[in-house]
């Protein structure tokens, strides 16, 4: 299993107020992919630039797709640029992958194993069989979340999901500079996205006021 998939499951399972925004989650998922690809030796960071590493196939379709998208010529892509490019609509990609996994599990299981969920950020038209309560994927994600894994906790917090067992004021530190760089970039991108939302809200309100005044 992978960090992006664990993050997707946590985002569905853990109640958040306000609800998890798909855009924030997409940026966090793109960062999670970078971290897993670094762990697999598929890339290295040169400062904030993503330099390709060894070429091999991973046992995960989404990570293989991410690896295939790495820019392999200089000047290499920055982490920030990757987050915005790869992150576009990425939460929907992982949501669909979870639905496929759930359908495969449920096809071989019994009706009692099926768990159906509806989340506020998860539109009704996309709902369907969720991962069973005893699904290996769900058990792994739940155990990793409960353990307070710092990478998963930081990515989840950036996406708007918070771990009650890890106080928010206890921001984890990372000895791995590359991982810290990616996580900082995710937090920065989410902050930037929120600023864009606020600006659009202000502009829309100003536009409405102009029309009301006429």
Buried (B, 14 or more C-beta within 10 A) or exposed (E): BBBBBBBBBBBBBBEBEEBBBBBBBBBBBBBBBBBBBBBBEBBBBEEBBBBBBEEEEBEBEBBBEBBEEBBEEEEBBBBBBBBBEBBBEBBBBBBEBBBEBBEEBBEEBEEEBBBEEEBEBBEEEEEBBBBBEEBEBBBBBBEBBEEEBBBBBBBBBBBBBBBEEBEEEEEBEBEBEBBBBBBBBBBBBBEBBEEEEEEEEEEEEEEEEEEEEE
